[in-house]
Amino acid sequence: MKCTIAGCPGAYEPRTVVHTVKHRGEVVVIDHVPAEVCNVCGDVLLTPETVRRLEALLKATPPPSRNVPLYEFA
């Protein structure tokens, strides 16, 4: 599918991405999220099913599989 960003000549291709979101005041990083990514500009599209699965994961609030350092840009 052609990229939806105005002027971008790229096309979307399936990949996995790292999705970062702030949830309940905490930064949550979810790895290996399936997405469509533009091969030129890097725009990311998530399917409605993927968004529903991410929302369900956040509601379930399982313990993280790893802890990572978080640095603030101040």
C-alpha distances in whole Angstrom, upper triangle without the diagonal:
4,6,9,12,14,15,12,11,9,5,5,8,10,14,17,18,21,22,25,26,30,31,35,36,34,31,29,27,25,24,21,19,16,13,9,10,9,11,13,14,14,12,12,11,13,13,17,18,18,19,22,23,23,26,28,28,29,32,33,34,35,36,34,34,35,36,35,37,36,36,37,36,39
4,6,9,11,11,9,7,6,4,6,10,13,15,18,19,22,22,25,26,30,32,35,36,35,32,30,28,26,25,23,21,18,15,11,11,8,10,11,12,12,11,12,12,15,16,19,21,20,21,24,25,25,27,30,30,31,33,35,36,36,38,36,36,36,37,36,37,35,36,36,35,38
4,6,8,9,6,7,5,5,6,10,13,15,17,17,20,20,22,24,27,29,33,33,32,29,27,25,24,23,22,19,17,13,10,9,6,9,9,9,9,8,10,10,13,15,18,20,19,20,23,24,23,25,28,28,29,31,33,33,35,36,33,34,34,35,33,34,32,33,32,31,34
4,6,9,8,9,9,9,9,13,15,17,19,18,21,20,22,23,26,28,31,32,31,28,27,26,25,24,23,20,18,14,12,11,9,12,12,10,11,8,10,10,13,15,17,20,19,19,22,24,23,24,27,28,28,30,33,33,35,36,34,34,35,35,34,34,32,33,32,31,33
4,6,6,9,9,10,11,15,17,18,20,19,21,20,21,22,25,28,31,31,30,27,27,25,25,25,24,21,20,16,13,12,9,12,10,8,10,8,10,11,15,17,19,22,21,20,24,25,24,26,29,29,29,31,34,34,35,36,34,35,34,35,33,33,31,31,30,28,31
4,6,9,10,12,14,18,20,22,23,22,24,24,25,26,28,31,34,34,33,31,30,29,28,28,27,25,24,20,17,15,12,15,12,11,13,11,14,15,19,20,22,26,25,24,27,29,28,29,32,33,32,35,37,37,39,40,38,38,38,38,36,36,34,34,32,31,33
4,6,9,12,14,18,21,22,24,23,26,25,27,28,31,33,37,36,36,33,32,31,30,30,29,27,25,21,18,16,13,14,11,10,13,13,16,17,21,23,25,28,27,27,30,32,30,32,35,35,35,38,40,40,41,42,39,40,39,39,37,37,35,35,34,32,34
4,6,9,11,14,18,19,21,20,23,23,24,26,29,32,35,35,34,31,30,28,27,27,25,24,22,18,15,13,9,10,7,7,10,10,13,15,19,21,23,26,25,25,28,29,28,30,33,33,33,36,38,37,39,39,37,37,36,37,35,35,33,33,32,30,33
4,7,10,13,17,18,21,21,24,24,27,29,32,34,38,38,37,33,32,30,29,28,26,24,22,19,15,13,9,9,7,9,12,12,15,16,20,21,24,27,25,26,30,30,29,32,34,34,35,38,39,39,40,41,38,38,38,38,36,37,35,35,35,33,36
4,7,10,13,15,18,18,21,21,24,26,29,32,36,35,34,31,29,27,26,24,22,21,19,15,12,10,6,6,5,7,9,10,12,13,17,19,22,24,22,23,27,27,26,29,32,31,32,35,36,36,37,38,35,35,35,35,33,34,33,33,33,32,35
4,7,10,12,16,16,20,20,23,25,29,31,35,35,33,30,29,26,24,23,20,19,16,13,9,8,5,6,7,9,10,10,11,11,15,16,19,21,20,21,24,25,24,27,29,29,30,33,34,34,35,36,34,33,33,35,33,34,33,34,34,33,36
4,7,9,12,13,17,17,20,22,26,28,32,32,31,27,25,23,21,19,17,15,12,9,5,5,4,6,9,10,9,8,8,8,11,12,16,17,16,18,21,21,21,23,26,25,27,29,31,31,31,33,30,30,30,31,30,32,31,32,32,31,34
4,6,10,12,16,17,20,23,26,28,32,32,31,27,25,22,20,18,15,14,11,8,5,5,6,7,10,12,10,10,10,10,12,13,17,17,16,18,21,20,20,23,25,25,26,29,30,30,30,31,29,28,29,30,29,31,30,31,32,32,35
4,7,10,14,15,19,21,25,26,30,31,28,25,23,20,17,15,12,10,7,6,5,6,9,10,13,14,12,12,10,10,10,11,15,15,13,15,18,17,17,21,22,21,23,26,27,27,27,28,26,25,26,28,27,29,29,30,31,31,35
4,7,10,12,16,19,23,24,28,28,26,23,20,17,14,12,9,8,6,6,6,6,10,10,14,14,11,12,9,10,11,12,16,15,13,15,18,17,16,20,21,20,22,25,25,25,25,26,23,22,22,24,23,26,25,27,28,28,32
4,7,9,13,16,20,21,25,25,23,19,17,13,11,8,5,5,4,6,8,9,12,13,16,16,12,13,10,11,10,12,15,15,11,14,16,14,14,17,19,17,18,22,22,21,21,22,19,18,19,20,20,22,22,24,26,26,30
4,6,10,13,16,18,22,22,20,16,14,10,8,6,5,5,6,7,9,9,12,13,15,14,11,11,9,10,10,13,16,15,12,13,16,15,13,16,18,16,17,20,21,20,20,21,17,17,17,18,17,19,19,21,22,23,26
4,7,10,14,15,19,19,16,13,10,7,6,4,6,6,9,10,12,12,15,16,18,17,13,13,11,13,12,15,17,17,13,13,16,14,12,15,17,14,15,19,19,18,18,18,14,14,14,15,14,16,15,17,19,20,23
4,7,10,12,16,16,14,11,8,6,5,6,8,7,10,10,13,13,16,18,19,17,14,13,10,11,10,13,15,15,11,11,14,12,9,12,14,12,12,16,17,16,16,17,14,15,15,15,15,16,15,17,18,19,22
4,7,10,13,13,10,7,6,4,6,9,11,10,13,13,16,16,18,20,21,19,16,15,13,14,13,16,17,17,14,13,15,14,11,12,15,13,12,15,17,15,16,16,13,15,14,14,13,14,12,14,15,16,19
4,6,10,10,8,6,5,7,8,12,14,13,16,15,18,18,21,23,24,21,18,17,14,15,14,17,17,17,14,12,14,14,10,11,14,12,10,13,15,13,15,16,14,16,16,15,15,16,13,15,15,17,19
4,7,6,5,4,6,9,11,15,18,16,19,19,22,22,24,27,27,24,21,20,18,19,17,20,19,20,17,15,16,16,12,12,15,13,10,13,15,13,15,16,14,17,17,15,15,15,13,14,14,16,18
4,5,5,6,7,10,12,16,18,17,20,20,23,24,27,29,30,27,24,22,20,20,18,20,19,19,17,14,15,15,11,10,12,11,8,10,12,10,13,14,13,16,17,16,16,17,15,17,17,19,21
4,6,8,9,13,15,19,22,20,24,24,27,28,30,33,34,31,28,26,24,24,22,23,22,22,20,17,18,18,14,13,14,13,10,10,13,10,14,14,15,18,18,17,18,18,16,18,18,20,22
4,7,9,13,16,19,23,21,25,25,28,28,30,33,33,30,27,26,24,25,23,25,24,25,22,19,20,20,17,15,17,16,12,14,16,13,16,16,15,19,18,16,16,16,13,15,14,17,18
4,6,10,13,16,20,19,22,23,26,26,29,31,32,29,26,25,23,23,22,24,24,24,21,19,20,19,15,15,16,14,11,13,15,11,13,13,12,15,14,12,13,13,11,13,13,16,18
4,7,10,13,17,16,20,20,23,23,25,27,28,25,22,21,20,21,19,22,22,22,19,17,19,18,14,14,16,14,11,14,15,12,14,13,11,14,13,11,11,11,9,11,12,14,17
4,7,10,13,13,17,18,21,21,24,26,27,25,21,20,18,19,17,19,20,19,16,15,16,14,11,12,13,11,9,12,13,10,11,11,9,11,11,10,10,12,11,14,15,17,20
4,6,10,10,14,15,18,18,21,23,24,22,19,18,16,17,15,18,19,18,15,14,16,14,11,13,15,11,11,14,15,12,13,12,9,10,10,10,9,12,11,14,15,17,21
4,7,7,11,12,16,16,20,22,23,22,18,18,15,15,13,16,17,16,12,12,14,11,8,11,13,9,10,14,14,12,12,12,9,10,11,12,12,15,14,17,19,21,24
4,6,9,11,15,15,18,20,22,21,17,17,14,15,14,16,18,16,13,14,16,13,11,14,15,12,13,17,17,15,14,14,11,10,11,13,13,16,16,19,21,22,26
4,6,9,12,13,17,18,20,20,16,16,13,14,12,14,16,15,11,13,15,13,11,15,16,13,15,19,18,17,17,17,14,13,14,16,16,19,20,22,24,25,29
4,6,10,11,15,17,20,19,15,14,11,11,9,11,13,11,8,10,12,10,9,12,14,12,14,17,17,17,17,18,15,15,16,18,18,21,20,23,24,25,29
4,7,9,13,15,18,18,14,13,10,9,7,9,11,10,7,10,12,11,11,14,15,14,16,19,19,20,20,21,19,18,20,22,22,24,24,26,27,28,32
4,6,10,12,15,14,11,10,7,6,5,7,11,11,8,10,13,13,12,15,17,16,18,21,22,22,22,24,21,21,22,24,23,25,25,26,27,27,31
4,7,9,12,12,9,8,6,5,7,8,12,13,11,13,16,16,15,18,20,20,21,24,25,26,26,28,25,25,26,27,26,28,27,28,29,29,32
4,6,9,8,6,6,5,6,9,12,15,16,14,15,19,19,17,20,23,22,23,26,27,27,28,29,26,25,26,27,25,27,26,27,27,27,30
4,5,6,5,5,7,9,12,14,18,19,17,18,22,22,21,24,26,26,26,29,31,30,31,32,29,29,29,30,28,29,28,28,29,28,31
4,6,6,8,10,12,15,17,21,22,20,21,25,25,24,27,29,28,29,32,33,33,33,34,31,30,30,31,29,30,29,29,30,29,32
4,6,8,11,14,17,20,23,25,23,23,27,27,26,28,31,30,31,34,35,35,35,36,33,32,32,32,30,31,29,29,29,28,31
4,6,9,12,16,19,22,24,21,22,25,26,24,26,29,28,28,32,33,33,33,34,31,31,30,30,28,28,27,26,26,25,28
4,6,10,13,16,19,21,18,19,22,22,20,23,26,25,25,28,30,29,30,30,27,27,27,27,25,26,24,24,24,23,26
4,7,10,13,16,18,16,16,20,20,19,21,24,23,23,26,28,28,29,30,27,27,27,27,26,26,25,25,25,24,27
4,7,10,13,15,12,12,16,17,15,17,20,20,20,23,25,24,25,27,24,24,25,25,24,25,23,24,24,24,27
4,7,10,12,10,10,14,14,14,16,18,19,19,22,24,24,25,27,25,25,26,27,26,27,26,27,27,27,30
4,7,8,6,7,10,11,10,12,15,15,16,18,20,21,22,24,22,23,24,25,25,26,25,27,27,27,30
4,5,5,6,9,10,11,12,14,15,17,19,20,21,23,25,24,24,26,27,27,30,28,30,30,31,34
4,5,5,6,9,10,11,12,14,15,17,18,20,22,25,24,25,27,28,28,30,29,31,31,32,35
4,5,5,6,9,10,11,12,14,15,17,19,20,23,22,23,25,27,27,30,29,31,32,33,36
4,5,5,6,9,10,10,12,14,15,17,18,20,19,20,22,23,24,26,26,28,29,30,33
4,5,5,6,9,10,11,12,14,15,17,20,19,20,22,23,24,26,24,27,27,28,31
4,5,5,6,9,10,11,12,14,16,19,19,20,23,24,25,28,26,29,29,31,33
4,5,5,6,9,10,11,12,13,16,16,17,20,21,23,25,25,28,28,30,33
4,5,5,6,9,10,11,12,15,14,15,17,19,20,22,21,24,25,26,29
4,5,5,6,9,10,12,15,15,17,19,20,22,24,22,25,25,27,30
4,5,5,6,9,11,14,15,17,19,21,22,25,24,27,28,30,32
4,5,5,6,8,11,11,13,15,17,19,22,21,24,25,28,30
4,5,5,8,11,11,14,16,16,18,20,19,22,23,25,28
4,5,9,12,13,16,18,19,21,23,22,25,26,28,30
4,6,9,11,14,17,18,20,23,23,26,27,30,32
4,6,8,11,14,14,17,19,19,22,24,26,29
4,6,9,11,13,16,19,19,23,25,28,30
4,6,9,10,13,16,17,21,23,26,28
4,5,7,10,13,14,18,20,23,26
4,7,10,14,16,19,22,25,28
4,7,10,13,16,19,22,25
4,7,9,13,16,19,22
4,6,10,13,16,19
4,7,10,13,16
4,7,10,13
4,7,9
4,6
4
